[in-house]
């Protein structure tokens, strides 16, 4: 059974940092792309970043480039989203999700499509105060 569990959210002041973690189980991380999404109050859920542990592309939405970094642990059981220089507009519920990727082609134009991800973790709240 594919399972993802996100944690690490909290309250932080603007300019601070948080590290979110997505613990994955029931599948080989090398066969999947892990996406990070967020949903701000009153807004639609949108893509933040995606990561492949097998050497596929790692992508970020423009608003977080240079501030957020996604990686996995050596055991490939957890995917982290390191968030630095946080801004109040980063306040949202953050979700991780998994999409099977065969390794053929690229997902640069696909990773933001939430329908591509079949399995989702529960959200974790990030609140950035000004």
C-alpha positions as CSV (number, residue, x, y, z in Angstrom):
1,X,0.0,0.0,0.0
2,X,1.4,3.4,-1.0
3,X,1.5,5.7,1.9
4,X,2.8,9.3,2.3
5,X,2.9,11.2,5.5
6,X,3.8,14.9,5.6
7,X,5.0,16.6,8.7
8,X,7.2,19.5,9.8
9,X,4.9,22.4,9.5
10,X,4.5,25.2,12.0
11,X,4.6,28.9,12.8
12,X,7.6,30.8,11.8
13,X,8.5,34.5,11.4
14,X,9.2,36.0,8.0
15,X,12.8,35.3,7.0
16,X,12.8,32.0,9.0
17,X,13.1,28.4,7.8
18,X,11.2,25.2,8.1
19,X,11.9,21.7,6.8
20,X,8.9,19.6,5.7
21,X,9.3,15.9,5.5
22,X,7.3,13.4,3.5
23,X,7.7,9.8,4.7
24,X,7.0,7.4,2.0
25,X,6.3,3.6,2.2
26,X,4.8,0.8,0.1
27,X,6.7,1.7,-3.1
28,X,10.2,2.2,-4.5
29,X,10.9,5.9,-4.5
30,X,13.1,5.5,-7.6
31,X,10.0,4.6,-9.6
32,X,8.0,7.7,-8.6
33,X,8.1,11.5,-8.7
34,X,7.2,13.2,-5.4
35,X,5.4,16.5,-5.8
36,X,4.9,19.2,-3.2
37,X,1.8,21.3,-3.4
38,X,0.3,24.0,-1.3
39,X,-3.1,25.5,-0.7
40,X,-3.4,29.0,0.7
41,X,-6.6,30.1,2.4
42,X,-9.3,30.8,-0.2
43,X,-7.1,29.7,-3.1
44,X,-6.6,26.6,-5.2
45,X,-3.9,24.0,-4.5
46,X,-0.9,24.6,-6.6
47,X,2.4,22.9,-7.3
48,X,5.5,24.0,-5.4
49,X,8.2,21.5,-6.4
50,X,8.8,18.0,-7.6
51,X,11.6,15.5,-7.1
52,X,12.9,12.3,-8.5
53,X,15.4,10.1,-6.6
54,X,16.4,8.4,-9.8
55,X,17.9,11.4,-11.5
56,X,14.9,12.9,-13.2
57,X,14.3,16.6,-13.1
58,X,13.8,18.6,-9.9
59,X,11.5,21.6,-10.6
60,X,10.3,24.5,-8.6
61,X,7.6,27.1,-9.1
62,X,9.1,30.5,-9.8
63,X,8.0,32.0,-6.5
64,X,10.1,29.6,-4.4
65,X,13.2,29.3,-6.7
66,X,16.3,30.0,-4.7
67,X,14.5,29.7,-1.4
68,X,13.2,26.1,-1.3
69,X,15.2,22.9,-1.9
70,X,13.9,19.4,-2.2
71,X,15.9,16.3,-1.5
72,X,15.7,12.8,-0.2
73,X,17.5,10.9,2.6
74,X,20.0,8.3,1.7
75,X,17.6,5.5,2.5
76,X,15.1,7.0,0.1
77,X,12.3,6.8,2.6
78,X,11.8,10.5,3.2
79,X,11.6,13.4,0.9
80,X,12.4,16.8,2.4
81,X,11.3,20.3,1.4
82,X,13.7,22.8,3.0
83,X,12.1,26.2,3.0
84,X,14.3,29.2,3.7
85,X,13.7,32.9,3.6
86,X,10.0,32.3,4.2
87,X,7.5,35.0,3.4
88,X,4.0,35.5,4.6
89,X,2.7,34.5,1.2
90,X,4.2,31.0,1.8
91,X,1.5,30.5,4.4
92,X,-0.5,27.4,3.2
93,X,-1.3,23.8,3.9
94,X,1.5,21.8,2.2
95,X,0.9,18.4,0.7
96,X,3.2,15.7,-0.8
97,X,2.0,13.4,-3.5
98,X,3.4,10.5,-5.5
99,X,3.2,9.9,-9.3
100,X,4.5,6.8,-11.0
101,X,7.1,7.6,-13.6
102,X,8.4,5.0,-16.0
103,X,11.6,7.0,-16.7
104,X,10.8,7.6,-20.3
105,X,10.6,11.2,-21.4
106,X,10.3,14.1,-19.0
107,X,7.7,15.5,-16.8
108,X,8.5,19.2,-17.0
109,X,5.0,19.9,-18.4
110,X,3.3,17.3,-16.3
111,X,4.5,17.8,-12.7
112,X,2.0,20.6,-11.9
113,X,-0.9,18.5,-13.0
114,X,-2.5,17.2,-9.8
115,X,-4.3,14.4,-11.6
116,X,-1.0,12.8,-12.4
117,X,-0.5,12.1,-8.7
118,X,-2.5,9.1,-7.6
119,X,-1.5,9.1,-3.9
120,X,-1.5,12.0,-1.5
121,X,-0.4,12.5,2.0
122,X,-2.3,14.6,4.5
123,X,-1.4,18.2,4.7
124,X,0.8,20.1,7.1
125,X,0.1,23.7,8.0
126,X,2.8,26.3,7.4
127,X,2.2,29.8,8.8
128,X,4.6,32.6,8.2
129,X,4.0,35.7,10.3
130,X,5.1,39.2,9.2
